């Protein structure tokens, strides 16, 4: 999962995403709203994304 507003781990050439997820074949990359601490600021969308990831 990748939070759309995460500035601590931004996407791009030097960021961890999507390069990190590419190393895990078959792992879904699911974007969620919020920042680096979305478990505190966006718990419901994060929970839904976790359920979605577990189901895929």
mmJSON file of the N, C-alpha and C atoms, coordinates in Angstrom:
{"data_MODEL":{"atom_site":{
"group_PDB":["ATOM","ATOM","ATOM","ATOM","ATOM","ATOM","ATOM","ATOM","ATOM","ATOM","ATOM","ATOM","ATOM","ATOM","ATOM","ATOM","ATOM","ATOM","ATOM","ATOM","ATOM","ATOM","ATOM","ATOM","ATOM","ATOM","ATOM","ATOM","ATOM","ATOM","ATOM","ATOM","ATOM","ATOM","ATOM","ATOM","ATOM","ATOM","ATOM","ATOM","ATOM","ATOM","ATOM","ATOM","ATOM","ATOM","ATOM","ATOM","ATOM","ATOM","ATOM","ATOM","ATOM","ATOM","ATOM","ATOM","ATOM","ATOM","ATOM","ATOM","ATOM","ATOM","ATOM","ATOM","ATOM","ATOM","ATOM","ATOM","ATOM","ATOM","ATOM","ATOM","ATOM","ATOM","ATOM","ATOM","ATOM","ATOM","ATOM","ATOM","ATOM","ATOM","ATOM","ATOM","ATOM","ATOM","ATOM","ATOM","ATOM","ATOM","ATOM","ATOM","ATOM","ATOM","ATOM","ATOM","ATOM","ATOM","ATOM","ATOM","ATOM","ATOM","ATOM","ATOM","ATOM","ATOM","ATOM","ATOM","ATOM","ATOM","ATOM","ATOM","ATOM","ATOM","ATOM","ATOM","ATOM","ATOM","ATOM","ATOM","ATOM","ATOM","ATOM","ATOM","ATOM","ATOM","ATOM","ATOM","ATOM","ATOM","ATOM","ATOM","ATOM","ATOM","ATOM","ATOM","ATOM","ATOM","ATOM","ATOM","ATOM","ATOM","ATOM","ATOM","ATOM","ATOM","ATOM","ATOM","ATOM","ATOM","ATOM","ATOM","ATOM","ATOM","ATOM","ATOM","ATOM","ATOM","ATOM","ATOM","ATOM","ATOM","ATOM","ATOM","ATOM","ATOM","ATOM","ATOM"],
"id":[1,2,3,4,5,6,7,8,9,10,11,12,13,14,15,16,17,18,19,20,21,22,23,24,25,26,27,28,29,30,31,32,33,34,35,36,37,38,39,40,41,42,43,44,45,46,47,48,49,50,51,52,53,54,55,56,57,58,59,60,61,62,63,64,65,66,67,68,69,70,71,72,73,74,75,76,77,78,79,80,81,82,83,84,85,86,87,88,89,90,91,92,93,94,95,96,97,98,99,100,101,102,103,104,105,106,107,108,109,110,111,112,113,114,115,116,117,118,119,120,121,122,123,124,125,126,127,128,129,130,131,132,133,134,135,136,137,138,139,140,141,142,143,144,145,146,147,148,149,150,151,152,153,154,155,156,157,158,159,160,161,162,163,164,165,166,167,168],
"type_symbol":["N","C","C","N","C","C","N","C","C","N","C","C","N","C","C","N","C","C","N","C","C","N","C","C","N","C","C","N","C","C","N","C","C","N","C","C","N","C","C","N","C","C","N","C","C","N","C","C","N","C","C","N","C","C","N","C","C","N","C","C","N","C","C","N","C","C","N","C","C","N","C","C","N","C","C","N","C","C","N","C","C","N","C","C","N","C","C","N","C","C","N","C","C","N","C","C","N","C","C","N","C","C","N","C","C","N","C","C","N","C","C","N","C","C","N","C","C","N","C","C","N","C","C","N","C","C","N","C","C","N","C","C","N","C","C","N","C","C","N","C","C","N","C","C","N","C","C","N","C","C","N","C","C","N","C","C","N","C","C","N","C","C","N","C","C","N","C","C"],
"label_atom_id":["N","CA","C","N","CA","C","N","CA","C","N","CA","C","N","CA","C","N","CA","C","N","CA","C","N","CA","C","N","CA","C","N","CA","C","N","CA","C","N","CA","C","N","CA","C","N","CA","C","N","CA","C","N","CA","C","N","CA","C","N","CA","C","N","CA","C","N","CA","C","N","CA","C","N","CA","C","N","CA","C","N","CA","C","N","CA","C","N","CA","C","N","CA","C","N","CA","C","N","CA","C","N","CA","C","N","CA","C","N","CA","C","N","CA","C","N","CA","C","N","CA","C","N","CA","C","N","CA","C","N","CA","C","N","CA","C","N","CA","C","N","CA","C","N","CA","C","N","CA","C","N","CA","C","N","CA","C","N","CA","C","N","CA","C","N","CA","C","N","CA","C","N","CA","C","N","CA","C","N","CA","C","N","CA","C","N","CA","C","N","CA","C","N","CA","C"],
"label_alt_id":[null,null,null,null,null,null,null,null,null,null,null,null,null,null,null,null,null,null,null,null,null,null,null,null,null,null,null,null,null,null,null,null,null,null,null,null,null,null,null,null,null,null,null,null,null,null,null,null,null,null,null,null,null,null,null,null,null,null,null,null,null,null,null,null,null,null,null,null,null,null,null,null,null,null,null,null,null,null,null,null,null,null,null,null,null,null,null,null,null,null,null,null,null,null,null,null,null,null,null,null,null,null,null,null,null,null,null,null,null,null,null,null,null,null,null,null,null,null,null,null,null,null,null,null,null,null,null,null,null,null,null,null,null,null,null,null,null,null,null,null,null,null,null,null,null,null,null,null,null,null,null,null,null,null,null,null,null,null,null,null,null,null,null,null,null,null,null,null],
"label_comp_id":["UNK","UNK","UNK","UNK","UNK","UNK","UNK","UNK","UNK","UNK","UNK","UNK","UNK","UNK","UNK","UNK","UNK","UNK","UNK","UNK","UNK","UNK","UNK","UNK","UNK","UNK","UNK","UNK","UNK","UNK","UNK","UNK","UNK","UNK","UNK","UNK","UNK","UNK","UNK","UNK","UNK","UNK","UNK","UNK","UNK","UNK","UNK","UNK","UNK","UNK","UNK","UNK","UNK","UNK","UNK","UNK","UNK","UNK","UNK","UNK","UNK","UNK","UNK","UNK","UNK","UNK","UNK","UNK","UNK","UNK","UNK","UNK","UNK","UNK","UNK","UNK","UNK","UNK","UNK","UNK","UNK","UNK","UNK","UNK","UNK","UNK","UNK","UNK","UNK","UNK","UNK","UNK","UNK","UNK","UNK","UNK","UNK","UNK","UNK","UNK","UNK","UNK","UNK","UNK","UNK","UNK","UNK","UNK","UNK","UNK","UNK","UNK","UNK","UNK","UNK","UNK","UNK","UNK","UNK","UNK","UNK","UNK","UNK","UNK","UNK","UNK","UNK","UNK","UNK","UNK","UNK","UNK","UNK","UNK","UNK","UNK","UNK","UNK","UNK","UNK","UNK","UNK","UNK","UNK","UNK","UNK","UNK","UNK","UNK","UNK","UNK","UNK","UNK","UNK","UNK","UNK","UNK","UNK","UNK","UNK","UNK","UNK","UNK","UNK","UNK","UNK","UNK","UNK"],
"label_asym_id":["A","A","A","A","A","A","A","A","A","A","A","A","A","A","A","A","A","A","A","A","A","A","A","A","A","A","A","A","A","A","A","A","A","A","A","A","A","A","A","A","A","A","A","A","A","A","A","A","A","A","A","A","A","A","A","A","A","A","A","A","A","A","A","A","A","A","A","A","A","A","A","A","A","A","A","A","A","A","A","A","A","A","A","A","A","A","A","A","A","A","A","A","A","A","A","A","A","A","A","A","A","A","A","A","A","A","A","A","A","A","A","A","A","A","A","A","A","A","A","A","A","A","A","A","A","A","A","A","A","A","A","A","A","A","A","A","A","A","A","A","A","A","A","A","A","A","A","A","A","A","A","A","A","A","A","A","A","A","A","A","A","A","A","A","A","A","A","A"],
"label_entity_id":["1","1","1","1","1","1","1","1","1","1","1","1","1","1","1","1","1","1","1","1","1","1","1","1","1","1","1","1","1","1","1","1","1","1","1","1","1","1","1","1","1","1","1","1","1","1","1","1","1","1","1","1","1","1","1","1","1","1","1","1","1","1","1","1","1","1","1","1","1","1","1","1","1","1","1","1","1","1","1","1","1","1","1","1","1","1","1","1","1","1","1","1","1","1","1","1","1","1","1","1","1","1","1","1","1","1","1","1","1","1","1","1","1","1","1","1","1","1","1","1","1","1","1","1","1","1","1","1","1","1","1","1","1","1","1","1","1","1","1","1","1","1","1","1","1","1","1","1","1","1","1","1","1","1","1","1","1","1","1","1","1","1","1","1","1","1","1","1"],
"label_seq_id":[1,1,1,2,2,2,3,3,3,4,4,4,5,5,5,6,6,6,7,7,7,8,8,8,9,9,9,10,10,10,11,11,11,12,12,12,13,13,13,14,14,14,15,15,15,16,16,16,17,17,17,18,18,18,19,19,19,20,20,20,21,21,21,22,22,22,23,23,23,24,24,24,25,25,25,26,26,26,27,27,27,28,28,28,29,29,29,30,30,30,31,31,31,32,32,32,33,33,33,34,34,34,35,35,35,36,36,36,37,37,37,38,38,38,39,39,39,40,40,40,41,41,41,42,42,42,43,43,43,44,44,44,45,45,45,46,46,46,47,47,47,48,48,48,49,49,49,50,50,50,51,51,51,52,52,52,53,53,53,54,54,54,55,55,55,56,56,56],
"pdbx_PDB_ins_code":[null,null,null,null,null,null,null,null,null,null,null,null,null,null,null,null,null,null,null,null,null,null,null,null,null,null,null,null,null,null,null,null,null,null,null,null,null,null,null,null,null,null,null,null,null,null,null,null,null,null,null,null,null,null,null,null,null,null,null,null,null,null,null,null,null,null,null,null,null,null,null,null,null,null,null,null,null,null,null,null,null,null,null,null,null,null,null,null,null,null,null,null,null,null,null,null,null,null,null,null,null,null,null,null,null,null,null,null,null,null,null,null,null,null,null,null,null,null,null,null,null,null,null,null,null,null,null,null,null,null,null,null,null,null,null,null,null,null,null,null,null,null,null,null,null,null,null,null,null,null,null,null,null,null,null,null,null,null,null,null,null,null,null,null,null,null,null,null],
"Cartn_x":[0.828,0.0,0.877,0.388,1.123,0.159,0.472,-0.349,-0.047,-1.077,-0.918,-0.142,-0.251,0.398,1.614,2.194,3.329,4.602,5.117,6.346,7.577,7.379,8.514,9.044,8.157,8.533,7.891,8.318,7.65,7.905,6.964,7.195,8.186,8.734,9.641,10.937,11.862,13.105,13.886,13.938,14.717,13.851,12.56,11.656,11.53,10.88,10.759,9.655,8.678,7.576,7.613,7.349,6.908,8.06,9.304,10.421,10.361,10.039,9.994,8.926,7.751,6.668,6.942,7.746,8.099,8.942,9.595,10.416,9.564,8.284,7.373,6.357,6.677,5.778,4.38,3.413,2.026,1.471,2.327,1.843,1.118,-0.089,-0.818,-0.269,-0.277,0.067,-1.244,-1.646,-2.925,-2.644,-3.189,-3.019,-4.114,-3.713,-4.663,-4.537,-5.592,-5.484,-4.67,-4.134,-3.43,-1.94,-1.253,0.186,0.906,2.102,2.932,2.294,1.487,0.834,-0.664,-1.01,-2.428,-3.178,-2.468,-3.167,-3.789,-3.261,-3.813,-4.781,-4.516,-5.316,-6.413,-6.236,-7.199,-7.41,-7.838,-7.897,-8.904,-10.058,-11.068,-10.61,-10.114,-9.632,-8.435,-7.583,-6.456,-6.934,-7.913,-8.469,-9.087,-9.799,-10.405,-9.334,-8.231,-7.148,-6.479,-6.344,-5.77,-6.658,-7.96,-8.891,-8.795,-8.711,-8.572,-7.282,-6.182,-4.9,-4.95,-5.597,-5.693,-6.545,-7.527,-8.43,-7.826,-6.799,-6.233,-5.08],
"Cartn_y":[-1.165,0.0,1.235,2.235,3.494,4.635,5.419,6.593,7.688,8.277,9.265,10.502,10.895,12.115,11.84,10.668,10.279,10.962,11.885,12.583,11.92,11.049,10.348,9.269,8.614,7.575,7.888,8.959,9.367,8.398,8.3,7.487,8.183,7.444,8.033,7.251,7.799,7.102,6.687,7.553,7.249,6.847,6.834,6.41,4.899,4.397,2.941,2.376,3.197,2.704,3.357,2.666,1.27,0.264,0.693,-0.248,-1.385,-1.096,-2.139,-3.17,-2.72,-3.656,-4.467,-3.944,-4.706,-5.932,-5.9,-7.029,-8.152,-7.902,-8.896,-9.291,-10.289,-10.67,-11.008,-10.449,-10.71,-9.864,-9.083,-8.235,-7.024,-6.753,-5.604,-4.291,-3.268,-1.919,-1.161,-0.898,-0.248,1.132,2.143,3.519,3.854,4.497,4.891,6.388,7.018,8.434,8.6,9.768,10.055,10.236,10.326,10.566,9.356,9.582,8.499,7.796,8.48,7.881,7.725,7.133,7.006,6.094,5.249,4.425,5.28,6.491,7.402,8.412,8.842,9.904,9.39,8.209,7.637,6.146,5.776,4.351,3.542,4.127,3.363,3.027,4.017,3.657,2.696,2.839,1.932,0.512,0.365,-0.96,-1.575,-0.772,-1.287,-1.733,-0.991,-1.37,-2.657,-2.851,-4.089,-5.279,-5.098,-6.168,-6.474,-5.43,-5.609,-6.353,-5.989,-6.656,-8.125,-8.408,-9.785,-10.635,-10.018,-10.744,-11.002,-10.244,-10.417,-11.381],
"Cartn_z":[0.0,0.0,0.0,-0.644,-0.731,-0.464,0.524,0.817,-0.187,-0.728,-1.799,-1.371,-0.117,0.355,1.238,1.118,1.953,1.457,2.249,1.879,2.485,3.474,4.081,3.137,2.413,1.458,0.112,-0.558,-1.786,-2.933,-3.859,-5.051,-5.975,-6.882,-7.854,-7.976,-8.718,-9.028,-7.782,-6.776,-5.583,-4.39,-4.567,-3.503,-3.484,-2.489,-2.372,-3.244,-3.582,-4.405,-5.773,-6.81,-6.855,-6.938,-6.825,-6.979,-5.97,-4.723,-3.71,-4.023,-4.411,-4.7,-5.961,-6.869,-8.066,-7.716,-6.554,-6.12,-5.529,-5.348,-4.789,-5.863,-6.674,-7.766,-7.256,-7.898,-7.548,-6.42,-5.769,-4.672,-5.248,-4.785,-5.323,-4.759,-5.572,-5.109,-5.004,-3.788,-3.525,-2.951,-3.586,-3.119,-2.115,-1.031,0.001,0.252,0.744,1.087,2.363,2.552,3.792,3.6,4.722,4.702,5.288,5.797,6.306,7.5,8.251,9.412,9.178,8.054,7.706,8.665,9.409,10.394,11.491,11.674,12.668,12.06,10.825,10.217,9.294,8.709,7.768,8.056,9.263,9.6,8.782,8.447,7.71,6.293,5.508,4.167,4.207,5.209,5.334,5.623,6.504,6.802,5.563,4.784,3.548,2.563,2.485,1.587,2.055,3.353,3.874,3.547,3.667,3.314,1.82,1.005,-0.442,-0.779,-0.127,-0.385,0.03,1.141,1.609,0.689,0.056,-0.829,-2.211,-2.565,-3.919,-3.937],
"occupancy":[1.0,1.0,1.0,1.0,1.0,1.0,1.0,1.0,1.0,1.0,1.0,1.0,1.0,1.0,1.0,1.0,1.0,1.0,1.0,1.0,1.0,1.0,1.0,1.0,1.0,1.0,1.0,1.0,1.0,1.0,1.0,1.0,1.0,1.0,1.0,1.0,1.0,1.0,1.0,1.0,1.0,1.0,1.0,1.0,1.0,1.0,1.0,1.0,1.0,1.0,1.0,1.0,1.0,1.0,1.0,1.0,1.0,1.0,1.0,1.0,1.0,1.0,1.0,1.0,1.0,1.0,1.0,1.0,1.0,1.0,1.0,1.0,1.0,1.0,1.0,1.0,1.0,1.0,1.0,1.0,1.0,1.0,1.0,1.0,1.0,1.0,1.0,1.0,1.0,1.0,1.0,1.0,1.0,1.0,1.0,1.0,1.0,1.0,1.0,1.0,1.0,1.0,1.0,1.0,1.0,1.0,1.0,1.0,1.0,1.0,1.0,1.0,1.0,1.0,1.0,1.0,1.0,1.0,1.0,1.0,1.0,1.0,1.0,1.0,1.0,1.0,1.0,1.0,1.0,1.0,1.0,1.0,1.0,1.0,1.0,1.0,1.0,1.0,1.0,1.0,1.0,1.0,1.0,1.0,1.0,1.0,1.0,1.0,1.0,1.0,1.0,1.0,1.0,1.0,1.0,1.0,1.0,1.0,1.0,1.0,1.0,1.0,1.0,1.0,1.0,1.0,1.0,1.0],
"B_iso_or_equiv":[0.0,0.0,0.0,0.0,0.0,0.0,0.0,0.0,0.0,0.0,0.0,0.0,0.0,0.0,0.0,0.0,0.0,0.0,0.0,0.0,0.0,0.0,0.0,0.0,0.0,0.0,0.0,0.0,0.0,0.0,0.0,0.0,0.0,0.0,0.0,0.0,0.0,0.0,0.0,0.0,0.0,0.0,0.0,0.0,0.0,0.0,0.0,0.0,0.0,0.0,0.0,0.0,0.0,0.0,0.0,0.0,0.0,0.0,0.0,0.0,0.0,0.0,0.0,0.0,0.0,0.0,0.0,0.0,0.0,0.0,0.0,0.0,0.0,0.0,0.0,0.0,0.0,0.0,0.0,0.0,0.0,0.0,0.0,0.0,0.0,0.0,0.0,0.0,0.0,0.0,0.0,0.0,0.0,0.0,0.0,0.0,0.0,0.0,0.0,0.0,0.0,0.0,0.0,0.0,0.0,0.0,0.0,0.0,0.0,0.0,0.0,0.0,0.0,0.0,0.0,0.0,0.0,0.0,0.0,0.0,0.0,0.0,0.0,0.0,0.0,0.0,0.0,0.0,0.0,0.0,0.0,0.0,0.0,0.0,0.0,0.0,0.0,0.0,0.0,0.0,0.0,0.0,0.0,0.0,0.0,0.0,0.0,0.0,0.0,0.0,0.0,0.0,0.0,0.0,0.0,0.0,0.0,0.0,0.0,0.0,0.0,0.0,0.0,0.0,0.0,0.0,0.0,0.0],
"pdbx_formal_charge":[null,null,null,null,null,null,null,null,null,null,null,null,null,null,null,null,null,null,null,null,null,null,null,null,null,null,null,null,null,null,null,null,null,null,null,null,null,null,null,null,null,null,null,null,null,null,null,null,null,null,null,null,null,null,null,null,null,null,null,null,null,null,null,null,null,null,null,null,null,null,null,null,null,null,null,null,null,null,null,null,null,null,null,null,null,null,null,null,null,null,null,null,null,null,null,null,null,null,null,null,null,null,null,null,null,null,null,null,null,null,null,null,null,null,null,null,null,null,null,null,null,null,null,null,null,null,null,null,null,null,null,null,null,null,null,null,null,null,null,null,null,null,null,null,null,null,null,null,null,null,null,null,null,null,null,null,null,null,null,null,null,null,null,null,null,null,null,null],
"auth_seq_id":[1,1,1,2,2,2,3,3,3,4,4,4,5,5,5,6,6,6,7,7,7,8,8,8,9,9,9,10,10,10,11,11,11,12,12,12,13,13,13,14,14,14,15,15,15,16,16,16,17,17,17,18,18,18,19,19,19,20,20,20,21,21,21,22,22,22,23,23,23,24,24,24,25,25,25,26,26,26,27,27,27,28,28,28,29,29,29,30,30,30,31,31,31,32,32,32,33,33,33,34,34,34,35,35,35,36,36,36,37,37,37,38,38,38,39,39,39,40,40,40,41,41,41,42,42,42,43,43,43,44,44,44,45,45,45,46,46,46,47,47,47,48,48,48,49,49,49,50,50,50,51,51,51,52,52,52,53,53,53,54,54,54,55,55,55,56,56,56],
"auth_comp_id":["UNK","UNK","UNK","UNK","UNK","UNK","UNK","UNK","UNK","UNK","UNK","UNK","UNK","UNK","UNK","UNK","UNK","UNK","UNK","UNK","UNK","UNK","UNK","UNK","UNK","UNK","UNK","UNK","UNK","UNK","UNK","UNK","UNK","UNK","UNK","UNK","UNK","UNK","UNK","UNK","UNK","UNK","UNK","UNK","UNK","UNK","UNK","UNK","UNK","UNK","UNK","UNK","UNK","UNK","UNK","UNK","UNK","UNK","UNK","UNK","UNK","UNK","UNK","UNK","UNK","UNK","UNK","UNK","UNK","UNK","UNK","UNK","UNK","UNK","UNK","UNK","UNK","UNK","UNK","UNK","UNK","UNK","UNK","UNK","UNK","UNK","UNK","UNK","UNK","UNK","UNK","UNK","UNK","UNK","UNK","UNK","UNK","UNK","UNK","UNK","UNK","UNK","UNK","UNK","UNK","UNK","UNK","UNK","UNK","UNK","UNK","UNK","UNK","UNK","UNK","UNK","UNK","UNK","UNK","UNK","UNK","UNK","UNK","UNK","UNK","UNK","UNK","UNK","UNK","UNK","UNK","UNK","UNK","UNK","UNK","UNK","UNK","UNK","UNK","UNK","UNK","UNK","UNK","UNK","UNK","UNK","UNK","UNK","UNK","UNK","UNK","UNK","UNK","UNK","UNK","UNK","UNK","UNK","UNK","UNK","UNK","UNK","UNK","UNK","UNK","UNK","UNK","UNK"],
"auth_asym_id":["A","A","A","A","A","A","A","A","A","A","A","A","A","A","A","A","A","A","A","A","A","A","A","A","A","A","A","A","A","A","A","A","A","A","A","A","A","A","A","A","A","A","A","A","A","A","A","A","A","A","A","A","A","A","A","A","A","A","A","A","A","A","A","A","A","A","A","A","A","A","A","A","A","A","A","A","A","A","A","A","A","A","A","A","A","A","A","A","A","A","A","A","A","A","A","A","A","A","A","A","A","A","A","A","A","A","A","A","A","A","A","A","A","A","A","A","A","A","A","A","A","A","A","A","A","A","A","A","A","A","A","A","A","A","A","A","A","A","A","A","A","A","A","A","A","A","A","A","A","A","A","A","A","A","A","A","A","A","A","A","A","A","A","A","A","A","A","A"],
"auth_atom_id":["N","CA","C","N","CA","C","N","CA","C","N","CA","C","N","CA","C","N","CA","C","N","CA","C","N","CA","C","N","CA","C","N","CA","C","N","CA","C","N","CA","C","N","CA","C","N","CA","C","N","CA","C","N","CA","C","N","CA","C","N","CA","C","N","CA","C","N","CA","C","N","CA","C","N","CA","C","N","CA","C","N","CA","C","N","CA","C","N","CA","C","N","CA","C","N","CA","C","N","CA","C","N","CA","C","N","CA","C","N","CA","C","N","CA","C","N","CA","C","N","CA","C","N","CA","C","N","CA","C","N","CA","C","N","CA","C","N","CA","C","N","CA","C","N","CA","C","N","CA","C","N","CA","C","N","CA","C","N","CA","C","N","CA","C","N","CA","C","N","CA","C","N","CA","C","N","CA","C","N","CA","C","N","CA","C","N","CA","C","N","CA","C","N","CA","C"],
"pdbx_PDB_model_num":[1,1,1,1,1,1,1,1,1,1,1,1,1,1,1,1,1,1,1,1,1,1,1,1,1,1,1,1,1,1,1,1,1,1,1,1,1,1,1,1,1,1,1,1,1,1,1,1,1,1,1,1,1,1,1,1,1,1,1,1,1,1,1,1,1,1,1,1,1,1,1,1,1,1,1,1,1,1,1,1,1,1,1,1,1,1,1,1,1,1,1,1,1,1,1,1,1,1,1,1,1,1,1,1,1,1,1,1,1,1,1,1,1,1,1,1,1,1,1,1,1,1,1,1,1,1,1,1,1,1,1,1,1,1,1,1,1,1,1,1,1,1,1,1,1,1,1,1,1,1,1,1,1,1,1,1,1,1,1,1,1,1,1,1,1,1,1,1]
}}}
